Every structure is written in structure tokens, then in C-alpha cells.
Amino acid sequence: MKPEVIVSDAELPMEVLHAIEKGRKIEAIKILRERTGIGLANAKVLVERAARQFTEKNPRPELTESGSGTPRLLMSLLLALLIFAVYRHLTAA
């Protein structure tokens, strides 16, 4: 049995980081194991930890709240009211 290699978060190869950035965790684990020779469980832990750190730094914009939705709701209601008024005007004639 060969000794286990120790890899820290700061020593992850760039290919692994690029795969994590693209959301390809399995690919990142495979690359990490090929480059370093570490075991599956350790590679998975490192990739999961790096993925969490990446998503904390770069949250997906569609998942973050950009303030209250009141202005957008108000604009939608005004647009619906305008469309209804135009419809009533055209059908009344």
C-alpha cells in the first residue's frame, strides 16, 4: 500500500479549479486524483470544500435577491391596467 499524499486547498491544480468553476465536480475529482494520486474520499472532500468556497464568493445572480420586487410588481400592474383600458376603449366603439 502506497502512502497517502497530502494536498491542501491552496494546492489544487488549475484544471481542478476550472472544472469546479464550470460546475463539473466529478470531472474535478477525477483530475485531482490523476494529478496528485490521493484517494477518492479525500479528493471528494477537497472538491466539495473548494466548490462551497467558490459559490460563496460567486453566488449565482438568479438566486440572489436584488431588493424588493415592489417596483417590478407595480409596473406590471400598471401595464395590465393600461392594456385593459385600451381593450375597453376599442371594444366600446
C-alpha positions in Angstrom: 0.0 0.0 0.0 1.4 3.4 -1.0 1.4 6.3 1.4 -1.3 8.9 1.0 -0.3 12.3 -0.5 -1.4 15.4 1.4 -3.0 18.1 -0.7 -4.3 21.4 0.8 -7.0 23.7 -0.6 -4.3 26.1 -1.8 -2.5 23.4 -3.8 -5.4 22.4 -6.1 -4.4 22.3 -9.7 -5.8 25.0 -12.0 -7.6 22.3 -14.1 -9.5 21.3 -11.0 -10.5 24.8 -10.2 -11.7 25.4 -13.8 -13.8 22.2 -13.6 -15.3 23.4 -10.3 -16.0 26.8 -11.8 -18.0 25.1 -14.6 -19.9 23.0 -12.1 -18.2 19.7 -13.0 -17.4 18.3 -9.7 -17.0 14.7 -10.8 -14.5 15.8 -13.5 -12.7 17.9 -10.9 -12.4 14.8 -8.6 -11.0 12.7 -11.5 -8.4 15.3 -12.4 -7.4 15.8 -8.8 -6.9 12.1 -8.3 -4.9 11.8 -11.5 -2.6 14.8 -10.7 -2.0 14.0 -7.1 -2.7 10.3 -6.5 -4.9 11.0 -3.5 -7.8 8.7 -2.6 -11.4 9.2 -3.8 -12.8 10.2 -0.4 -10.1 12.9 0.2 -10.5 14.2 -3.4 -14.2 14.5 -2.9 -13.8 16.4 0.3 -11.3 18.8 -1.2 -13.5 19.4 -4.3 -16.7 19.9 -2.2 -14.9 22.4 0.0 -13.5 24.3 -2.9 -16.9 24.3 -4.6 -18.5 25.7 -1.5 -15.9 28.5 -1.3 -16.4 29.3 -4.9 -20.1 29.6 -4.7 -19.8 31.7 -1.5 -17.6 34.1 -3.4 -19.6 34.0 -6.7 -23.3 33.4 -6.0 -25.5 32.8 -9.0 -27.2 36.1 -9.8 -30.6 34.5 -10.4 -30.5 33.0 -6.8 -29.7 36.3 -5.0 -32.3 38.7 -4.0 -31.9 42.1 -5.6 -34.0 44.1 -3.2 -37.8 44.1 -3.0 -39.9 43.2 -6.1 -42.4 46.1 -5.4 -41.3 48.3 -8.3 -41.5 45.4 -10.8 -44.9 44.4 -9.4 -46.2 47.9 -9.6 -45.0 48.3 -13.2 -46.7 45.0 -14.1 -50.0 46.1 -12.6 -49.8 49.5 -14.4 -49.1 47.8 -17.7 -52.0 45.4 -17.2 -54.3 48.3 -16.3 -53.2 50.2 -19.4 -53.8 47.1 -21.6 -57.3 46.7 -20.1 -58.1 50.4 -20.6 -57.1 50.2 -24.3 -59.1 47.0 -24.7 -62.2 48.6 -23.2 -61.8 51.7 -25.3 -61.5 49.7 -28.5 -64.4 47.3 -27.8 -66.8 50.1 -26.7 -66.6 51.9 -30.0 
